[in-house]
Every structure is written in C-alpha cells, then in structure tokens.
C-alpha cells in the first residue's frame, strides 16, 4: 500500500501498476481530495465518526471502458479517468468518482460546496460533476484535475467546469 495523503493511498484509485506520469497526476488529485475530506468534517452525521470519501472509479484502462459500456454506462473516450493513457487524441488529466459517507449533506449539496471552495481557490479541480443513476438511485461526484496545475497556461484545455447528469451520464447540463 502506497500512501499518497493522510487518508488516501494508490490502491484506492487503481489495482494496476501506474507509471510516473500517472502517479504525479494522482498526487495532485489526492491532495485536493484530502482538502475536501478535511473541510467536510464540519458536516459529520455522527460526531464520533469522520466523513469519509470512497473512490468508486479512479484510474481506468481500455478494458474498464469496455466493461462499463457493456454494463450500460456511458463512459467517455476522453474521460480524465484515463490519467494520461488516452483512448482518443485529447489529453486526459486524472479524475475520480467519489462517494461520501457520514455526511449530513446530500451529494448534490456536497458538489455545491466543492464548487464554492473551488471558486474561492481553496481547492483546484478542472471539473466537478454531480452524477446520479436514475435506475439505482446511486449518486457520486466526478472530480477532475485542474489542467493549469499540470500544463503551462499557453496550452489550452477546455472543459465545462461544473456539470450535472441525472440520467447516468447520457446527458449533462451546467450545474
């Protein structure tokens, strides 16, 4: 087990061996996730337990893409989940789908808080997407690395920064 931050290790994001570039992208993401986790302690449901963040989808491979498609999900070939292992020609920056436990806030409210903290410069994400599967009722928040923490400002990487999908990733609307 390789610790990245106080509460996150590499195995939470991937069971595969990661290259140096992927590890550096993962470090940036985990540091920002740690800040989110620390800030959410103000919203504990049960005071004696901490708010935790579970990574439900971290570093993806081509086989993960195929598996998700077969399971009825709608993964993107340009998803930042690929951590630099591109399935298309667009750069991928690193992302994780996250679920929150022991928090008094609902996932959509947590996404709003993360957006607020991002706008204040307290965390740095390139994308924040609240997602919900209408069939299962599952909710999660996709958090992607900020391209300006990785590339020079002259390199333009455009992402719609704040999104919401309530149909399992088929359609996205601005948050």
Secondary structure as GFF3:
##gff-version 3
##sequence-region A 1 175
A	DSSP	three_ten_helix	10	12	.	.	.	ID=ss1
A	DSSP	alpha_helix	20	39	.	.	.	ID=ss2
A	DSSP	three_ten_helix	40	43	.	.	.	ID=ss3
A	DSSP	beta_strand	52	57	.	.	.	ID=ss4
A	DSSP	alpha_helix	62	70	.	.	.	ID=ss5
A	DSSP	three_ten_helix	80	82	.	.	.	ID=ss6
A	DSSP	beta_strand	95	101	.	.	.	ID=ss7
A	DSSP	alpha_helix	107	119	.	.	.	ID=ss8
A	DSSP	beta_strand	125	132	.	.	.	ID=ss9
A	DSSP	beta_strand	139	145	.	.	.	ID=ss10
A	DSSP	three_ten_helix	147	149	.	.	.	ID=ss11
A	DSSP	beta_strand	162	165	.	.	.	ID=ss12
A	DSSP	beta_strand	173	174	.	.	.	ID=ss13
###
